[in-house]
Every structure is written in C-alpha cells, then in structure tokens.
Amino acid sequence: MTTVTFQNNNQKQMNVRALAAKCCYSVIDQGRSLGDELPKQQDKASTKDKGLLQEICYGVLRFLPELEHDVRSLIQKPLTGKQRVFHFLLLVGVYQIKYMRIPDHAAVSETVGATGALKNSHMKALINGVLRNFLRAKENAIKNPKPTSDLPLSIQYNHPSWFIKEIQQSYPEQWQQILNENQLKPPMWLRVNQQHHSVNDYKKLLDTAQIPISSVDPLSQAIELTHPTDVLNLPGFEQGWVSIQDGAAQQAARLLNCQKNDVVLDCCAAPGGKTCHILELTPNIKSMTAIDIEAKRLERVEENLKRLGLRATVIAADATNAKTWWQGQYFDRILLDIPCSGTGVIRRHPDIKWLRKAIDIDALIILQQQIIKEMWSLLKPGGTLLYATCSILPQENSEQIAHFIEHNSDAQLLPIDNVKHDNTIGWQLLPGKNNMDGFYYAKLLKIET
Ligand SMILES: C[S@@+](CC[C@H](N)C(=O)[O-])C[C@H]1O[C@@H](n2cnc3c(N)ncnc32)[C@H](O)[C@@H]1O
C-alpha cells in the first residue's frame, strides 16, 4: 500500500489515488479547470506517479456520469459536505476497475489505502465495502448483462444532457459519432518548424529516433504520431525544430495566408501556437502583434517565441476595447481565435463537459460579437480576417458569421480552399475527422468602399 513515500529532497509525496480524488473534486465541485488543477496535484506526486495521476483524472472526467451511476446504486446515502472528496475516491476506484489494466485487488487496496492520506481512516470500511460490492456487481453483470439502452443518454454517452440536445439538433446524423469521438484519447500532432527542416527531412529524423507516425495532413503538413511521446524525445524540440499542435489548429496559419510586408495581428493569442506558426510559415511579414487579455497566459507566448527563435510584439489587452492598446496602424491580416465554448476539444479537455454550462453559450456569443466588431474596425480595407473557434456549436460559428455579414456591408465571405464545405458558411471540422480536433474557420474580406 503506497500511502506516503519520501524522495531524496525530503519532500512529502502523496498517495496518487488521494491526489486524483482531490483533483476531480476541485474540478467538479469547485469549478476549477483540469489544466490548472492537475499540475498542482502532480507536483505532490512522485515522478513515477505523475502519468498515472493524469490517466486517472482524465478517465474519471471522461466517464463521470457512468461512474456516478455505478456508485449511486451501491451506496445508501450520498456522500456530502466534507465527505465529498471520498465520493470522488470511489469514482477513482471504480474507474480503475472498469477501465485500467490494474488487477482488481490492487485497484481496491490502493484506493482504500488513500483514505489514510486523506486523513480520514473512518472512511476506510465504506470505501472498501463499496468497491468490493462493485466487484461483485461486475461479476454479475458479466453473467447477466443488462441493456444499457434503458439508461438516460447522459449516462450512455457520458455527456451533459443540454449538450447532447444541442448536438442532436445541430448534427442529427452525426451526433452519436461526435459524442463517441469526444470520449477517445486524442493523438499527438507535430508542427515542423519549416525554418529549420522540411517536413520530409523531419520525418527522417523521427524515423531515426524510432518515433512512428500515422499520417501527414496533406493541407497543413501536420504530422500525426502513432503514440504520444514526451516532447523531450522529439528531435530538436528544445532547439525549436518542432512544436506540439493539433492538425486542425495548424490550418489557421495557412488559411490566413500572410504576404510579404503584411502588418499582422493575432487577437486572443495565448499560449501562442498560431502566432508562432504564422511567423514560421511567413517570416517576411512586416510585423506581428499578439494580444490576449490574460497576462499570465502571455508568458507562454513569450516562452514559445523564445524557444522557436521568433519575434512578436506581445500585449496584454482587452480585444473588446482597442482604444486601450492600439497604436493607430491598421492590419492587413487579423487572426481572430476567439474565446469560445471549447466544445470541439472535449477529447483533450474532458472537464469542459462539466465546467461549461448551457447558460455560458449566450454570454460567449455576445462577447464574440463585441470582439469581432472591434477587430473589424482595425482591419485595412482590402485586408482579411480569419475567424477561428475550437467549437462545434453553430451559434458560435456559421450563425455568428452569417449575423456579422448581414450587419456589415463591407464584409465579404471568402471561400476556404475553394471548397463549399457541407453547405454551411465557413469550414466546420468535426472532432475525430482525420483524427483532428473540432474547429471552425471563416475567412472575411474587408471590401474597399
Ligand atoms: C482559443 S484561446 C487562444 C488560443 C491561441 N490562439 C493559440 O493558438 O495558442 C482564446 C484566448 O482568448 C483570450 N481572451 C478571452 N477574452 C479576451 C478578450 N476580451 N480580449 C483578449 N483576449 C481574450 C483568452 O485568454 C484565451 O487565451
């Protein structure tokens, strides 16, 4: 049983199941993002446990309704108040038994052992009892399987009901496929810095390093790895030869299609993936300004620029109010990677399913309208704006752009890759298509009047 171990530096390392329960509790009950919370908990885990902690937290958040359903049927009184963290410990236990290749007895005993690390040994018997009952229920279910189709859709598909309804309405033929794709572990995509190597040359370096690839996207040249790997295994990562970026996000720089001497704005730029990609692809632009409202996140932009040897003017600024930061120079190209629901990247961020509420979408739509209007006023006549979201909700995408064009007579929709995509305005990529994230792009020309 691993309750508490010590490293050479005498720093206390906590039980990994206890950390997982705390992390899921922070996300679900306290509304914190997994991206913020997981690293904090990982800092308290031993090096060898960090990966396991991540796998358990992602898994519990991916399968939350189903795990809660399993636990509900085995416990007489729901755990509330100070006992809530033990509710999540039960989910951690059930997740390991159902989905991980950990022997059942080890999953149970290690999870029971976490009660000590959570400073409540009284809960030991309850956790032990519920998990052992779950093992018995699992045996019975194997012998007498029950149809899952009787369960509510939210449990069958592990998504919130409001979201399932939205997706059913918007994608009547693809909704099940979308929800299933959201449950999968995402692949790792690489962006080759073509200032250093051609994609073909970098493929050879990967081959030499025995890192197999599954595909190369013909449009963006993004490389999909067969298995995710530590970035430090990638040839030249620290020297800036390569970055991690999903294939769908790698469409932005090529669609923006910057030209020599262009004055370019990347609005809502942090952590800077697309800013850097634009500079790698078109180093001969006149200037790149990258703005974002979150100063802390802009530190990541600076780090990425530094690692890749690129330069941009980085400003912490509110895109709804250009007066506070704009220097008076109009832009030839604007990438507007607008704040959105993130519903296209659920497979990478399963916490989005539980943190995002139906009511947030209306507020986001209004914010998006304010930002696009303000950015449009900074675009040169004859210039282009690329609107991008990692959302699959038409309200944030095609409907938002249709609304904008209707109210701005100087805005003209440009074709994307000269293709009419599914009869909608712009290009909607659905999650899992070509093994990429869900994304949306629309390209607008400002007509010279
Ligand atoms: C989709 S993310 C950007 C991702 C980034 N373009 C990339 O490729 O790495 C949206 C960003 O919008 C920023 N944001 C939200 N509201 C904003 C506002 N009013 N003004 C400027 N940035 C804002 C958020 O801080 C967040 O970093």
The ligand as a Gaussian input file, in Angstrom:
#p B3LYP/6-31G(d) Opt

LIG

0 1
 C       -8.817000      29.841000     -28.077000
 S       -7.787000      30.627000     -26.939000
 C       -6.479000      31.177000     -27.983000
 C       -5.508000      30.107000     -28.450000
 C       -4.338000      30.678000     -29.219000
 N       -4.775000      31.459000     -30.351000
 C       -3.366000      29.607000     -29.727000
 O       -3.484000      29.152000     -30.849000
 O       -2.462000      29.219000     -28.957000
 C       -8.708000      32.105000     -26.625000
 C       -7.943000      33.165000     -25.880000
 O       -8.786000      34.319000     -25.792000
 C       -8.368000      35.063000     -24.672000
 N       -9.395000      36.092000     -24.388000
 C      -10.600000      35.933000     -23.791000
 N      -11.271000      37.107000     -23.729000
 C      -10.452000      38.030000     -24.304000
 C      -10.558000      39.425000     -24.529000
 N      -11.664000      40.114000     -24.166000
 N       -9.533000      40.061000     -25.107000
 C       -8.421000      39.392000     -25.475000
 N       -8.253000      38.064000     -25.291000
 C       -9.263000      37.387000     -24.722000
 C       -8.164000      34.009000     -23.607000
 O       -7.319000      34.453000     -22.585000
 C       -7.560000      32.861000     -24.438000
 O       -6.158000      32.839000     -24.318000

